[in-house]
């Protein structure tokens, strides 16, 4: 498989911006080689009339119309929250304490 190798794990790791130890490189290169060997028969399939594509469906708009709806009442939503304040707001843990955003 050494000559047929298509991807060098060090290059892949560099693209992903991850560091690998020599042991990890060896293990992952073996796994990548096995994947490429498994996929190799697909390169021999003759499909002259099939255009390359990145998705198996049309490029048409897959978004639904923006149709605002009220699916749950305010009381139902607040009843599902673990913590509320004054039965009006959902209370969540502080996330930006060092920024001085909350007291």
HUGIKA-V58399 format. One record per run of one state. SS is the DSSP state (2 for helix, 1 for strand, 0 for the rest). FROM is the first residue (numbers start at 1). TO is the last residue. If there is no record, write none. Layout:
BEGIN
ss=SS from=FROM to=TO
ss=SS from=FROM to=TO
END
This chain:
BEGIN
ss=0 from=1 to=8
ss=2 from=9 to=16
ss=0 from=17 to=21
ss=2 from=22 to=44
ss=0 from=45 to=73
ss=2 from=74 to=80
ss=0 from=81 to=83
ss=1 from=84 to=85
ss=0 from=86 to=88
ss=1 from=89 to=90
ss=0 from=91 to=96
ss=2 from=97 to=99
ss=0 from=100 to=103
END
